[in-house]
Amino acid sequence: MLDVNIGGIFITLVVAVVVLLILSGLLVYLWNITMPDVFGIKEINYWQAFRLMLISSILLGGIGGSINF
């Protein structure tokens, strides 16, 4: 039989979601203090930053992928 630790998988998923949410908040902060002043780009909100994090992780292979040059 396959010995699966459901508790460990659940904790790993919760930690991954929390990290993604924290990184999204950090992205909002860094974007809003840098981009409007430097490039004249408007500020973003939390959910826009969350979507940018998801898009960048998909494009750059952040979810279990790797970039080979």
C-alpha positions in Angstrom: 0.0 0.0 0.0 0.9 3.6 -0.5 1.8 5.3 2.7 0.5 8.9 2.3 0.8 11.4 5.1 -2.3 13.5 4.6 -1.4 15.9 7.5 2.0 16.6 6.0 0.5 17.3 2.6 -2.1 19.6 4.1 0.5 21.6 6.1 2.7 21.9 3.0 -0.2 23.3 1.0 -1.2 25.7 3.8 2.4 27.0 4.1 2.7 27.4 0.3 -0.5 29.4 0.2 0.6 31.6 3.1 4.0 32.2 1.4 2.3 33.2 -1.8 0.0 35.6 0.0 2.9 37.2 1.8 4.9 37.5 -1.4 2.0 39.1 -3.1 1.8 41.7 -0.3 5.5 42.4 -0.6 5.1 42.8 -4.4 2.3 45.3 -3.9 4.5 47.3 -1.5 7.6 47.2 -3.7 5.6 48.0 -6.9 3.8 50.9 -5.3 6.9 52.6 -3.8 9.0 52.1 -7.0 7.1 51.9 -10.3 4.9 55.1 -10.0 7.9 57.3 -9.2 10.4 55.8 -11.6 8.2 54.9 -14.7 5.0 56.8 -14.1 3.0 53.5 -13.9 -0.1 53.5 -11.7 -0.2 51.7 -8.4 -1.6 48.1 -8.2 -3.8 46.5 -5.6 -3.3 43.2 -3.7 -5.2 40.9 -6.1 -3.4 42.4 -9.1 -0.1 41.6 -7.4 -1.3 38.1 -6.6 -2.1 37.5 -10.3 1.3 38.8 -11.3 2.9 36.4 -8.9 1.0 33.5 -10.4 1.8 34.5 -13.9 5.5 35.0 -13.2 5.7 31.6 -11.4 4.1 29.9 -14.4 6.2 31.6 -17.0 9.5 31.2 -15.1 8.9 27.7 -13.8 8.5 28.5 -10.2 6.0 25.7 -9.5 8.1 22.6 -9.7 9.8 23.6 -13.0 13.2 24.6 -13.9 14.8 26.8 -16.5 17.6 25.2 -18.5 19.9 27.4 -20.6 
